């Protein structure tokens, strides 16, 4: 084992692998390829990263579900798949690989060179290196150089659908989850909505890669999503310049140009992040409001809730007892029985008389905050209803500790996780 890895880290990887296998094994080879080639990752990436960042580790992975799909960065700058894409099992499909060179149903057939042409025509002067110009798809990735340093740039075109998969893409993230320098949203006269985010590739800033992003949600339901970096690639490349090359105003001009309209019109109907035809349905979860209100009601006396937020199946509160802020998170995950033995197969696990298993963990934080510790009570019923509660000795995971220990004891975390209120919440 490398010196910087702990047994707890190994356990995290085992849990993650089990959950990815659980949700991914339902995919045939062409399903996996479709998720990558269809470009769904770019339209969902901010939401996914926000949910992963808000959670200490594996806790939110099974809960993330934009259109039933999640993936951190499915494509590298070269276009190769870099992480597994997972979803609820779709309708049965053939298990053989598609015919080489044949376009898969539901995948956009827009010539990459056409997407690249719009990109070049709506950005400042400079030189470009663009991947896959001879191919087809709905996104383009390249490297731009204006003489001040090479910068990775990408643009994707998607059908937004409705709800989380659309409106959430143009809402600024919660700073408890993701630190950023600036984020603005704007309703445009033509009925579109625009978000411009100036943030960082890594929430803990372990590398100073800046990630600036503009997303336009058009009135007719399309997303134009552009990202740029102050390095030649999103990950793994040294910083090449102080800031990404395009200003927020230039990013806005890029995503709002009418030049995209002939291309978005070519997106097939079933490339839909909202769970329409051809997309897997998200799992049923309690609503953000229900989870957030229930968690707030279970906060022990003497603690003041100073901030709160959440998403479907997940919520957090930041509490303060006068001795410093403390972040408390919860994930409520039905239908987890098939990975229970992996998650609860090691560590400090007890089985209650009613069959519920409880796993208690105390370990260092994983998001880079100096001195942060992460305490967790993880519970599951025999039927697979999982409730995971974590607390930290800081108001966020990526900032330095504000106190020696979390504001809640392990006994209090366990009590919250075992509350009967969670199983009474309606699933949506």
N, C-alpha and C positions, 0 to 999 in steps of 0.2 A: 504494500500500500504506500503511495507517495506520502511524504511527511506532512503535507498540508491537508490530507484527507483524513476524516474521522470515521469511526464506525457509524455515527449518526448519518454522515453523508452517504455512506454505502447503503444504509437503510432507505434513505430518500431515493437513491437511484433505483433500488429494488422496487419501491412503491411506484415510482414513475413508470418503470418498464412494465409493471403489471397492468397499470391503468391504460397505458398506450396500447398494450396487446389486447386488453379487454375491448377497447373501442375500435381498434384498428383491424382485428382479425376478421370482421365482417366485410372487409373490402376485398374485392378482386383486384388483380393487377391493374386492370384498366380504370378502376375507381381511383386508385392511388395516383395514377398518372393524370387522370382527369382533374383531380384537385390541384395538382401542381401546375399543369399546363393551362388550366382554366383561369389561373391568376387570382383565385379567391383570396390568397393570402394577403395581398396588398390592401384590399378593401377592409380587411378585418384586423390588421396588425395592431392598430392603436388600441382597440378594445381589448384584444387578447393580452397585450403587454400590460395594459392597465390592470387587468384582473390578476395576472400572474404577479405583478409587482405588489399588489395590495395583499397578497397571500404569502405566508412565510416560505412556502416551498411547494410541495405537491398538492396542497390542500385544495386549490381552486381548479386543478387541471381537469378533474372529471366534471366540474361544474361549468366550465367555459363552454358556451354553445351558441355561437352566432350562426344561425342557419344550421345548427348541428355540427359545425366544423370548427376546428381551431388548428392553428399552426403558427409557430413563432416567426420564422423566416423560411418559408418553404423553398425558396429559390435563392441560390447564391448569385453574385454578380455574373457568373458564367452561365447561369440558367440551370445548374445542376441542383437536384433536390438535396437539401441539407438537414431537414428534420422531418419526422414522421407526421403525416396529416391524419387526423382521426375524426371519426364521426359516428353517430348512431348508425347501425347497419341499415343500408338502403334496401330497396327492393332487389330480389335476386337478379343477378346478371351473369352473363357468361364468364367463366373463370380463365379463359385463355387470353393471352396478350392480343391486343389489336394488331391488325395487319400493319407491318412496318410501313411508315410513310402515309398511312391513311388517316385523315382527320377524324378525330373522335366526335360523336354527336354531342352537341351542346357546348363545344369549344369554339371560341371566336376564331374566324378565319381571316381576320384583318391582316394584311401584309405588314410586317414589322417596319418595313421601309416607309410606309405611309405614316405610322405613328411617329417614327423618328423624324420625318420631314416636318410634321407639325411642331415637334419639340424644338428642332433647330430653328424654325422660322419664327418662333415666339420666345426666344431667349437671346441674350446679348452675344456679340461676336466672340468667337473662340473656336478651338479645334475640338472635334468629337471622335471618340472611339466607341462604337455602338455594337453590342452583341446581336448576333442572329438576324442580320438584315435580310437574309434570303428566306427567313421563315415566316410563319403566320402566328397570330395569337392576339392578345389584348393588352400587352404591356411591353415596355422596352426598358433596358438597363444599359447605361453607358458611363463613360468618363469624359468630363468636360474640363478644358484647360483654357483659361483666359490670359495665361502668362503669369498668374499669381499663385499657381499651385493646382494640381490635379484634384478633381472632385467627382465623387460618385453621384449619379443622378438617375432617377427612375420615374417613370410615369405609367400608370395603369388605368384602364377604362373598364367599368363594371356596371352591372345593373344592381341598383341598391336594394330593391324591394321596399319593405316598410319596416317600421319599428326600429329595434336595436340595430339592425343591419343597415339602416339608412340614416336616421336622425342622429344616432349615437356617433357616427363617423364625423360629424361636423359639430360636435360638442367638446369643449375643452375638458381635458382629463382633470381628475381631482389631484391637487398637489400633495395630498397625503400619500398618494400612490406613486406619482411621477413628478419629479422636479423639472421645472422648465423656466426659461427666462421670460417668456412672453407667450400669450395665446389670446387670439381675438376671434370672435365670430361676427358675422355680418349677414343680414338679409339683403339681397340685391333686388333692384327694381324689377327684374324679370322673373322673380319668384324663386330664384336659386338661393341656396345658403352656403356660405363660405366659412371655413375655419383655416387659420394660419397659426401653426405651432412652431415656436423656436425652442427646442429642447436638446436633449442629449441621447445618444444611442444607449448608454448605460445609466440607469437611475442612480447608481452609487458613484458615477463618474470615475470609475477605476481606469478608464481611458477617456481622454478629453475629446472624444468624437462628438461633434455637434450634429444633430439631426433636425433639419428644418423641413416642414411639411405643409403643403396646402391641399385641402380637399374641398371640392365643390360638389354639392348635391343639387342637381338640376331639378327644375320643377317637374319634369317628366320622368324623374326617377333614375338618373344616371349619376355615377360617381366618377369624377376625374381626380386622380390622386397622384400628386407629385411629391417626391422626396429628394433632398440633397444633403450632402455631407461635406465636412471640411477635411476629408480624406478621400483617397481614390476608391474606397469601397466602404460599404456599411460597417463591416467588421474586418479585423485582421490587417488593416492597412495603417501606416503611421500618419499622424496629423501632417497635412501638407500646406495648410493655410489657417489664418485665424478664424475665419467664418466661411460657411458655404458661399458659393459664388453669387447666387441670386438673392436680391433683397426681397423682403416680404412683398413689396409692390410688384416686383418682377415675377414672383411666384403667383401672385394673384392674376397678373396679366396672362401667364401661361395657362392656368387652369380655366380661366373664364373666356378664352378666345372661342369664337364661333367655329374655328377650324376643326374642332373636335366633333362637331355634330354629324358630319357624314360618316365618321368612324364609329361613334356610339350607336348610330342607326344600324350598324352591322352586327351588333352583339346579339347572339341568339337568345330567345326568350327564356330558356331554361338555365342560363347562367345567372342565377338569382341567389343572393345571400339571405333572402328572407325565408327560405324553406319552401319555395314553390316547386313546380314540376321539375324533377331531376335533382332536387336537393334533399338531403336527409333532414328529418324533423328534429328539432332540439328536444332534449329530455324535459319532462315535467319537473318544475322546481317551484318552491314558494317565491312569491314576488319580493323584490327588493324592499318595498315598504313594510311588508309583513315581517321579514327577517330583521330589518333595522329596528322596528318598533318593539319586537319581542326581545331582542338583545338589550335595548335600552331599559326595558322593564325589569330585566334580570341583573342589572348592574347593582352591586352591593351598596348599601347605605354608606354615606361618607365620601362617595366618589361623585364628582360633578362631570357630566358629559359636556365637553367643550367643542366637540366636532363629531359629525357622523355622516355616513354615506353608505352606498351599497349598490348592488346589482342583483339580478335574479339568482337566488340561491346563496347569496353572499352579502355580508354587511360588516361594517366596522364602526366602532366608537372610539374617540380619544377621550380619556378620562383624566382627571387631576384631583388629587387629594390634598393639594397644597404643598406637595413635596416633589412635584414634577409631572409632566405629561406621560401618559402611558397608552399605547395603541392596543386595542382589543379587537380581534377579528373572529368571524365565525363563517363556516361553510356548512350548509345543510344539503346533503346529497342522498336522495333516495336511490334504491336499486344498485347498491354496491356489494351485494352478497358475494358475487363471483370473484372479487379481489380481497375479500375480508381476510382470508388465511395468509395472504402475502403481507398485507398491511399490519395485521395483528399477530404475525407469526414469531415475532421476536421483541425484545425490550421489556419494559416494565408493564406487563399486561395482566390484568385481573379479569375474572369472569364473575358477574353478579348473579344472584339467585334466579333472576328472570332471563338469564342467558345473554344479556348485554355484555360486550367486552369493552374494557377501558384501558387505554394505553397512555401513560404519562411520560412526557419528554421534557428535558431541560437541556438546551444547547446554545451555542453562539448564534447570533443572527447571521443571515446570509446575504444581506443587501448592502453591506459596506459601511453601515453606521458604526463609528468607533465605540467599542464597549457595549454594543447592543447584545442583549440576551433574549432568547426566544423560548417561552414556556408554552406547552401544548397539552390539552386534554382531548384525546381522540376517542370517540365512542361509536359503537355500531350495534344494532339490534340483530337478533338471529335472522330477521327477514332482510337485512341489508340496509337499514336506514341509518346513515352515518351523520354524526354531528361532530365537528371539529372546532374547538375554541383555542385561540392563541392569544398570548399577551406579551408585550415587549416593554422594555424599560426606557422607551423613547416615544415621542409623538408620531414618528414615522420610522420605517425600517432603514432608510438611507441616511438618516441624520444621527449625530452622536447621541449617546445615552444621556438622559436627563436625570436619571436616578439610578441607584444601585440595583434594584430589582423591579419587576413589573408591579403595578399597583394592586393587582389581584394575586392571591395566593394560588397554589396548585389546587387546594381544596375548593376554592371558589370557582376556578375554571372548570373543575370536574362537575361541580353542582350545576353550573350553567349548561354544560353540555348534556347532562342527564335530565334536564327539565322536561316534563311531559308536554310543555307548550309546543315544542318543535314539531312533534308528530300530529298536532292538531291543525297546523297551518295548511291552507288549501294549496294544491299544486296546480300550476298553470303552464 
